[in-house]
């Protein structure tokens, strides 16, 4: 009798992620298309906490792609490298930044850029050019919605700036640029239909209502370019007709109302306007700083230090030129890499992507559009190569914990700094500095709320640890020393503050008043030597003002805010009597 053979033992197999995914199923572009077109409604993702939310959403999209395909495609190209270098450079700048505490917020703000490039890389070739398809409709909806809501008195200030429609960006010039991008996409997509004409009219009307001179000039140039580039004669005539119609309507409005500050503002475009000359002054002042700081000043470093090198009266957060801003923030290396990636993207793109990227770049030479991260995403999407070149590097995350850990770390960093930023913009300043003690802007707000000398001085000390040249903190230290009768320390701190308040006449007068009180007190107490020190400092104030006047650029007298650096007559009289 033959022995029965035992059946073979079943192998202990483990089902992996790749085995449960459908190889035919691919992640679609729809989530990214919706993301790109709705992000502008969140104030364009201008604030750091909004960038953190965007980063978390994009990480979620990558997880979604991984769950479908079992892998994340990473196409290592110059655009991905440029996008990744930016947040890394902002993070590293904390070691030499003007403000070490705020430098890390720059890293968080731009952290979504490489994640976005990775997310866009998951989209298949045939769907990549459709990522911006919803932008024209988004711009039209924003124009109509903000235009209607701006008529409500309680909401007018949110959607308008000096009577100019600003959309959900709360900034008319960037709003106009976003509408212009929508027009470019509309004119290069599909057939010409009645619905497209309606959307085009709404977008063009929004540009007029924004009062953006640069936006309108670029719109006119774009129409002229398309009249040469498009083959359909009927489309060219319609575009030219729309441009002429808008100019005529604006001209009639200005003639009837006499108002050139809103709808007809572009009719006053000239190279001698205060706005244009002001920007030229910003650029001239920034160039020497760029040359002397090859690694940049860090996030908001330009804003904190502009008082020390400006040659006119202005106070701006950004230099109104994104190329110069990048050089000011992170220096030459990341900027050169990004410019190379931009040029490569232009060379490899189609008509739509080239026009979109060029218009954003030209407009950003006179404004801070890329501070609105939603516009930066549009630029990156237009610079993406239409077709991927093989071979490309694909990484399967199965069993690779390094990549997963990187995603978790990015998510946690975004949550941490995003929460601190959110608390700041909710005006919960104490909670913000409790969560992140290096939050200089929150400490500054707390400083302005301090009444007691001890509390004011303690807060100022915290600020000076992160930003030794902060003028408000140095001014607070001067006031604290003055309240204690320590005029030596008051003079020292006030000098440091005045280095960044060079065009603030009130600060000089405040310093003069403190010195005059000290001068009188020392004389009353029989201390002529100390009184002489105060008198000498008082007499030095006109010399300080003369030095600033000598360093003032002639353009400073051509813009709206002109320097006021003359001591009032009563102060001159006091000096004559000392």
C-alpha distance (Angstrom), angle and dihedral (degrees) to the residues before:
residue distance angle dihedral
X1 . . .
X2 3.76 . .
X3 3.71 119.5 .
X4 3.79 117.5 -113.0
X5 3.74 111.4 -118.0
X6 3.75 115.0 -126.9
X7 3.79 113.1 -117.2
X8 3.80 113.9 -105.3
X9 3.75 114.7 -93.3
X10 3.76 115.8 -105.9
X11 3.76 113.8 -109.2
X12 3.77 117.1 -117.5
X13 3.80 99.0 -119.8
X14 3.77 125.5 179.8
X15 3.76 121.9 -147.1
X16 3.78 110.6 -131.2
X17 3.76 130.0 -154.9
X18 3.80 92.3 -101.8
X19 3.81 92.0 54.3
X20 3.78 94.4 56.8
X21 3.78 95.6 46.3
X22 3.76 123.0 89.6
X23 3.81 108.0 -116.9
X24 3.82 89.7 -154.0
X25 3.79 93.5 54.5
X26 3.77 116.2 89.3
X27 3.80 132.2 -176.3
X28 3.78 110.0 -98.8
X29 3.81 127.0 -136.6
X30 3.80 94.3 -125.3
X31 3.84 96.9 99.4
X32 3.80 91.1 50.2
X33 3.81 92.8 45.8
X34 3.79 90.3 52.8
X35 3.80 91.2 44.5
X36 3.82 93.6 52.3
X37 3.80 93.1 48.0
X38 3.82 97.5 44.4
X39 3.83 99.2 41.3
X40 3.84 92.1 78.7
X41 3.80 89.3 63.0
X42 3.84 88.8 65.6
X43 3.82 91.6 70.8
X44 3.79 85.9 -77.9
X45 3.84 90.2 -69.0
X46 3.80 89.8 -75.6
X47 3.80 98.6 149.8
X48 3.79 125.5 71.4
X49 3.81 95.0 -119.6
X50 3.79 89.0 56.0
X51 3.81 90.0 52.5
X52 3.81 88.5 52.4
X53 3.81 90.8 53.5
X54 3.80 90.5 48.1
X55 3.81 90.8 50.8
X56 3.81 92.0 51.4
X57 3.82 91.1 49.0
X58 3.81 91.9 50.7
X59 3.81 91.0 48.3
X60 3.78 87.2 52.4
X61 3.81 89.8 53.0
X62 3.80 89.9 52.7
X63 3.81 89.7 51.6
X64 3.81 88.4 50.1
X65 3.81 90.1 52.2
X66 3.80 90.8 48.5
X67 3.80 92.6 50.6
X68 3.80 89.6 54.1
X69 3.81 101.5 42.6
X70 3.81 103.4 19.0
X71 3.79 91.6 -126.5
X72 3.78 143.4 63.1
X73 3.78 116.6 -129.3
X74 3.80 112.6 -135.8
X75 3.77 114.1 -171.2
X76 3.80 104.5 -168.4
X77 3.80 104.7 -147.4
X78 3.78 138.0 139.8
X79 3.80 93.8 -90.8
X80 3.82 92.8 56.3
X81 3.82 90.7 46.1
X82 3.82 91.9 50.0
X83 3.81 92.2 47.6
X84 3.83 91.5 48.6
X85 3.81 95.2 45.5
X86 3.81 92.9 58.1
X87 3.84 99.3 64.4
X88 3.81 90.5 38.1
X89 3.81 90.0 53.6
X90 3.80 91.6 48.9
X91 3.80 89.9 51.0
X92 3.81 94.0 48.5
X93 3.81 91.2 47.5
X94 3.82 88.0 72.3
X95 3.81 86.5 84.2
X96 3.82 93.3 61.9
X97 3.82 105.4 12.3
X98 3.79 123.2 128.3
X99 3.81 86.8 -117.6
X100 3.79 113.3 27.5
X101 3.80 93.6 -170.2
X102 3.79 97.1 54.0
X103 3.82 94.4 41.3
X104 3.81 91.2 81.9
X105 3.79 91.0 58.2
X106 3.79 87.4 64.5
X107 3.79 88.8 57.3
X108 3.81 90.8 51.1
X109 3.80 93.1 46.0
X110 3.80 93.5 55.5
X111 3.81 97.9 33.5
X112 3.84 91.9 97.7
X113 3.83 91.7 62.6
X114 3.84 99.0 79.5
X115 3.82 89.8 37.5
X116 3.81 89.1 54.7
X117 3.81 92.1 49.8
X118 3.83 89.0 51.0
X119 3.80 90.8 47.8
X120 3.81 92.4 50.3
X121 3.80 88.7 48.8
X122 3.81 90.4 64.3
X123 3.80 90.2 65.3
X124 3.78 116.0 95.1
X125 3.80 121.7 -111.2
X126 3.79 96.5 -105.4
X127 3.80 91.9 52.6
X128 3.80 100.5 43.4
X129 3.80 96.1 86.9
X130 3.81 89.7 54.5
X131 3.82 95.6 64.0
X132 3.81 92.1 97.7
X133 3.81 97.1 42.1
X134 3.81 94.6 109.2
X135 3.82 95.3 50.8
X136 3.85 96.4 90.6
X137 3.81 92.4 51.1
X138 3.80 89.9 44.2
X139 3.81 90.7 53.2
X140 3.80 92.4 47.5
X141 3.81 92.3 49.9
X142 3.81 90.4 47.7
X143 3.81 91.6 50.4
X144 3.79 94.6 50.2
X145 3.81 95.1 40.6
X146 3.79 96.3 46.8
X147 3.79 91.3 42.3
X148 3.80 91.8 54.8
X149 3.81 95.4 41.6
X150 3.80 91.6 48.2
X151 3.80 87.9 66.2
X152 3.81 89.0 66.6
X153 3.84 105.4 88.6
X154 3.81 94.5 -140.9
X155 3.82 91.3 53.5
X156 3.78 99.9 37.2
X157 3.80 95.3 94.5
X158 3.82 91.3 53.3
X159 3.80 94.8 56.3
X160 3.81 102.3 31.6
X161 3.80 136.9 53.0
X162 3.81 115.2 -160.5
X163 3.79 89.5 -21.3
X164 3.83 93.0 -49.9
X165 3.80 118.6 122.8
X166 3.81 109.0 -113.4
X167 3.81 102.1 174.9
X168 3.77 118.2 -151.6
X169 3.81 89.4 -41.3
X170 3.81 89.4 72.9
X171 3.80 85.9 -142.8
X172 3.84 118.4 91.0
X173 3.81 98.2 -153.1
X174 3.81 96.2 53.8
X175 3.80 89.5 42.2
X176 3.82 88.9 55.5
X177 3.82 90.9 49.0
X178 3.81 91.6 52.3
X179 3.82 90.2 51.9
X180 3.81 90.4 48.7
X181 3.81 90.3 53.2
X182 3.80 87.3 52.5
X183 3.81 90.1 53.2
X184 3.81 91.9 51.5
X185 3.80 91.9 50.1
X186 3.79 90.8 46.4
X187 3.81 93.4 51.9
X188 3.80 93.8 49.1
X189 3.82 98.9 43.7
X190 3.77 125.3 85.5
X191 3.78 129.1 -50.5
X192 3.79 126.2 -20.3
X193 3.82 107.9 -104.0
X194 3.79 137.0 168.2
X195 3.81 91.2 -106.0
X196 3.79 89.9 55.7
X197 3.80 90.9 51.6
X198 3.82 90.6 52.8
X199 3.80 92.3 49.3
X200 3.80 90.2 45.5
X201 3.81 91.5 52.6
X202 3.81 90.8 49.8
X203 3.81 91.8 50.1
X204 3.80 93.0 46.7
X205 3.80 90.6 46.6
X206 3.80 89.4 51.8
X207 3.82 90.1 54.9
X208 3.81 89.6 53.3
X209 3.82 92.4 47.5
X210 3.82 90.1 49.9
X211 3.80 89.9 62.8
X212 3.80 89.3 -142.8
X213 3.79 109.3 158.9
X214 3.81 94.4 -168.4
X215 3.80 90.6 45.3
X216 3.79 93.0 52.7
X217 3.81 94.4 44.8
X218 3.81 90.2 51.6
X219 3.80 89.6 46.1
X220 3.82 90.5 54.3
X221 3.82 91.7 46.1
X222 3.82 90.4 48.3
X223 3.82 91.4 52.0
X224 3.82 90.6 50.1
X225 3.82 90.8 48.7
X226 3.79 92.4 50.7
X227 3.80 90.5 48.7
X228 3.81 85.7 64.5
X229 3.80 98.3 35.7
X230 3.82 100.7 46.2
X231 3.78 117.8 77.0
X232 3.82 98.2 -156.4
X233 3.83 107.9 93.9
X234 3.80 93.2 -160.2
X235 3.81 91.8 57.2
X236 3.80 91.2 49.5
X237 3.80 91.4 52.1
X238 3.80 92.1 48.2
X239 3.78 92.3 50.5
X240 3.80 92.1 49.1
X241 3.81 89.6 46.8
X242 3.80 92.6 52.4
X243 3.81 91.0 50.3
X244 3.82 92.9 49.5
X245 3.82 91.0 45.6
X246 3.80 93.0 53.0
X247 3.80 92.5 48.3
X248 3.81 90.2 49.1
X249 3.81 93.2 49.5
X250 3.80 91.4 48.6
X251 3.81 90.9 47.4
X252 3.80 91.9 51.6
X253 3.82 90.4 48.0
X254 3.80 92.2 52.4
X255 3.81 92.1 45.3
X256 3.80 93.0 51.6
X257 3.81 99.6 39.3
X258 3.80 102.6 24.9
X259 3.83 87.8 -137.9
X260 3.82 113.0 138.9
X261 3.80 95.9 162.1
X262 3.82 98.5 81.7
X263 3.83 127.2 15.3
X264 3.79 94.9 10.9
X265 3.77 95.4 39.7
X266 3.81 93.5 111.0
X267 3.82 89.2 60.2
X268 3.83 87.4 69.8
X269 3.82 93.5 54.8
X270 3.80 111.4 140.7
X271 3.78 140.9 142.2
X272 3.81 89.2 -115.0
X273 3.81 96.4 59.0
X274 3.79 117.4 122.5
X275 3.81 91.7 -121.4
X276 3.80 94.1 54.1
X277 3.82 94.6 43.5
X278 3.80 89.8 47.5
X279 3.78 90.7 56.8
X280 3.80 91.1 48.9
X281 3.81 88.0 53.0
X282 3.83 90.8 51.5
X283 3.80 90.2 51.5
X284 3.81 94.6 47.9
X285 3.80 91.8 50.4
X286 3.80 93.2 46.9
X287 3.82 98.8 50.5
X288 3.84 97.5 72.8
X289 3.81 89.5 48.0
X290 3.81 90.5 52.8
X291 3.80 91.3 51.3
X292 3.80 93.1 49.1
X293 3.84 95.3 45.6
X294 3.83 108.0 48.5
X295 3.82 91.7 171.3
X296 3.79 94.9 46.9
X297 3.78 135.7 -120.2
X298 3.79 97.6 -89.7
X299 3.78 129.4 -117.8
X300 3.84 111.2 -24.1
X301 3.80 88.9 -3.2
X302 3.81 91.0 127.5
X303 3.79 91.0 53.2
X304 3.80 93.0 49.6
X305 3.82 95.6 47.9
X306 3.81 105.8 33.0
X307 3.81 90.8 98.7
X308 3.81 89.7 66.5
X309 3.82 96.5 56.0
X310 3.81 107.2 21.8
X311 3.81 116.7 118.0
X312 3.80 97.2 -161.5
X313 3.78 143.0 33.0
X314 3.80 112.1 -74.1
X315 3.79 141.1 111.4
X316 3.80 115.4 -159.5
X317 3.79 132.1 159.7
X318 3.81 92.6 -146.1
X319 3.78 131.8 33.5
X320 3.85 91.5 -126.9
X321 3.79 92.6 -120.6
X322 3.80 117.3 88.7
X323 3.80 95.2 -157.3
X324 3.79 91.5 53.4
X325 3.81 90.4 41.5
X326 3.79 91.5 56.1
X327 3.80 90.6 48.7
X328 3.81 90.3 48.7
X329 3.80 93.5 48.4
X330 3.81 105.7 40.0
X331 3.79 106.2 4.2
X332 3.77 136.0 -129.6
X333 3.81 105.9 -41.1
X334 3.84 100.2 59.6
X335 3.82 90.5 38.9
X336 3.79 94.0 53.4
X337 3.81 90.9 47.8
X338 3.79 91.1 50.8
X339 3.83 92.8 47.4
X340 3.83 89.7 51.4
X341 3.81 90.4 50.4
X342 3.81 89.4 49.5
X343 3.81 92.8 51.4
X344 3.81 91.4 47.1
X345 3.81 90.6 50.2
X346 3.81 91.5 50.4
X347 3.80 91.7 50.5
X348 3.82 93.5 49.8
X349 3.81 99.2 40.6
X350 3.79 133.3 96.1
X351 3.81 125.7 -118.5
X352 3.81 94.4 -82.3
X353 3.80 96.5 47.9
X354 3.80 93.1 43.8
X355 3.79 94.1 50.3
X356 3.81 92.0 44.6
X357 3.80 94.2 49.7
X358 3.81 93.6 43.8
X359 3.81 93.9 49.4
X360 3.81 91.8 49.1
X361 3.81 90.8 47.2
X362 3.82 95.3 48.2
X363 3.81 93.2 45.6
X364 3.81 90.0 47.2
X365 3.79 90.2 59.1
X366 3.82 86.1 73.2
X367 3.79 102.4 30.5
X368 3.80 144.3 34.6
X369 3.82 98.4 -109.9
X370 3.81 96.8 141.4
X371 3.79 90.1 60.3
X372 3.81 81.8 74.9
X373 3.79 98.2 73.8
X374 3.82 93.0 -155.9
X375 3.84 88.5 66.4
X376 3.80 89.7 47.4
X377 3.82 88.6 55.6
X378 3.81 90.2 51.8
X379 3.80 89.6 51.5
X380 3.82 92.7 48.9
X381 3.81 91.1 47.8
X382 3.81 90.3 52.9
X383 3.82 91.1 48.9
X384 3.81 93.4 52.0
X385 3.82 110.7 111.0
X386 3.80 110.4 -105.4
X387 3.80 90.6 -134.1
X388 3.77 128.7 24.7
X389 3.74 119.1 -123.4
X390 3.79 119.3 -132.1
X391 2.91 138.2 -95.7
X392 3.78 95.9 51.2
X393 3.76 127.6 172.3
X394 3.78 114.2 -110.6
X395 3.77 121.5 -175.5
X396 3.77 124.1 -160.4
X397 3.80 109.8 -149.3
X398 3.81 94.1 -155.0
X399 3.79 105.5 126.6
X400 3.81 94.5 -6.8
X401 3.76 107.1 120.2
X402 3.81 97.1 175.4
X403 3.81 93.1 71.3
X404 3.79 92.6 43.2
X405 3.79 90.7 49.3
X406 3.81 90.0 51.0
X407 3.80 90.2 55.3
X408 3.80 91.8 48.8
X409 3.82 91.7 48.5
X410 3.81 92.0 49.6
X411 3.80 89.8 49.5
X412 3.82 93.0 49.0
X413 3.82 93.2 46.6
X414 3.81 90.3 50.2
X415 3.80 91.7 48.7
X416 3.80 93.4 48.1
X417 3.79 99.0 47.9
X418 3.79 92.9 32.6
X419 3.80 90.5 56.7
X420 3.81 91.2 49.0
X421 3.81 90.0 49.3
X422 3.80 91.7 47.6
X423 3.80 91.4 51.9
X424 3.80 89.6 51.0
X425 3.80 93.7 53.0
X426 3.80 89.1 46.5
X427 3.84 84.9 57.1
X428 3.80 91.3 -117.0
X429 3.80 90.0 135.5
X430 3.80 97.3 160.3
X431 3.80 91.3 52.4
X432 3.82 90.3 47.5
X433 3.82 94.1 55.0
X434 3.80 90.9 42.4
X435 3.79 89.1 57.4
X436 3.81 95.1 39.7
X437 3.84 113.8 16.6
X438 3.81 91.9 -168.6
X439 3.81 93.4 66.5
X440 3.83 98.7 121.6
X441 3.80 96.0 177.7
X442 3.81 90.5 55.8
X443 3.81 91.1 48.5
X444 3.82 89.2 51.2
X445 3.79 90.3 54.2
X446 3.79 90.3 49.1
X447 3.81 89.1 49.7
X448 3.80 91.3 56.6
X449 3.81 89.3 53.2
X450 3.82 95.7 51.3
X451 3.80 117.8 108.3
X452 3.79 102.5 171.8
X453 3.80 117.1 78.2
X454 3.81 93.0 -134.8
X455 3.79 93.2 52.7
X456 3.80 92.2 44.8
X457 3.79 92.3 51.6
X458 3.81 93.5 46.4
X459 3.80 91.6 51.4
X460 3.80 90.9 46.6
X461 3.80 89.9 53.0
X462 3.83 90.3 54.1
X463 3.80 90.2 52.2
X464 3.81 94.2 47.5
X465 3.81 90.9 54.6
X466 3.83 88.9 64.3
X467 3.80 98.7 29.3
X468 3.84 112.4 22.1
X469 3.80 92.6 -175.2
X470 3.79 99.1 49.9
X471 3.83 102.7 138.8
X472 3.80 95.9 -153.5
X473 3.82 92.0 52.7
X474 3.81 91.9 46.4
X475 3.79 89.6 48.6
X476 3.82 89.7 51.4
X477 3.80 90.1 51.1
X478 3.82 89.1 50.6
X479 3.79 91.4 52.3
X480 3.80 91.5 48.1
X481 3.81 90.6 51.6
X482 3.82 90.0 47.1
X483 3.80 91.4 52.8
X484 3.81 89.1 55.3
X485 3.79 92.5 47.2
X486 3.80 92.1 -113.2
X487 3.80 97.9 140.1
X488 3.80 94.0 168.5
X489 3.83 92.2 62.6
X490 3.80 90.5 39.5
X491 3.82 90.6 57.8
X492 3.80 91.9 47.2
X493 3.80 95.7 50.7
X494 3.80 93.6 40.3
X495 3.81 90.7 55.1
X496 3.80 89.8 53.6
X497 3.80 90.9 49.4
X498 3.81 93.6 47.8
X499 3.80 90.6 55.9
X500 3.81 86.0 71.1
X501 3.83 96.7 33.5
X502 3.79 95.3 56.2
X503 3.81 95.6 138.6
X504 3.80 97.2 37.2
X505 3.81 104.2 102.1
X506 3.79 91.9 -175.8
X507 3.81 90.4 63.0
X508 3.82 90.5 55.3
X509 3.80 90.4 49.1
X510 3.79 90.5 48.2
X511 3.81 89.6 51.8
X512 3.81 90.4 47.3
X513 3.83 91.7 52.2
X514 3.82 91.9 50.8
X515 3.79 91.3 49.8
X516 3.79 92.3 47.5
X517 3.81 91.1 53.3
X518 3.81 89.4 49.6
X519 3.82 91.0 47.5
X520 3.81 91.6 54.0
X521 3.81 94.6 43.7
X522 3.81 93.1 50.7
X523 3.81 91.4 49.4
X524 3.81 91.3 49.6
X525 3.81 90.6 50.0
X526 3.79 93.7 48.9
X527 3.81 97.7 -108.9
X528 3.84 105.0 128.8
X529 3.82 93.8 165.3
X530 3.81 93.3 60.5
X531 3.80 89.7 42.0
X532 3.81 88.8 54.4
X533 3.83 90.4 53.8
X534 3.80 90.4 54.4
X535 3.81 91.2 46.3
X536 3.78 91.0 50.2
X537 3.81 91.0 51.7
X538 3.81 90.7 48.8
X539 3.80 91.2 52.6
X540 3.82 89.6 49.2
X541 3.81 92.5 60.8
X542 3.85 95.1 77.8
X543 3.80 87.9 49.3
X544 3.80 90.2 52.0
X545 3.81 89.8 51.4
X546 3.82 91.1 48.2
X547 3.82 89.8 52.3
X548 3.79 91.2 52.8
X549 3.82 91.0 47.5
X550 3.80 90.2 51.9
X551 3.82 90.5 52.5
X552 3.82 94.1 46.6
X553 3.80 115.7 114.4
X554 3.83 116.0 -124.1
X555 3.82 87.7 -123.8
X556 3.81 88.1 67.0
X557 3.82 88.8 72.9
X558 3.82 92.3 50.5
X559 3.82 97.3 60.0
X560 3.79 129.5 75.9
X561 3.83 97.6 -99.7
X562 3.78 105.9 58.0
X563 3.83 124.7 -171.0
X564 3.79 116.4 -92.8
X565 3.81 105.6 -165.1
X566 3.79 105.5 148.3
X567 3.79 121.7 112.1
X568 3.83 112.6 -124.3
X569 3.81 115.2 -106.6
X570 3.82 94.3 -107.5
X571 3.80 90.6 59.0
X572 3.79 91.7 47.9
X573 3.81 87.9 51.9
X574 3.80 91.5 53.8
X575 3.81 91.0 52.0
X576 3.79 91.1 50.7
X577 3.81 90.8 52.9
X578 3.82 95.9 50.1
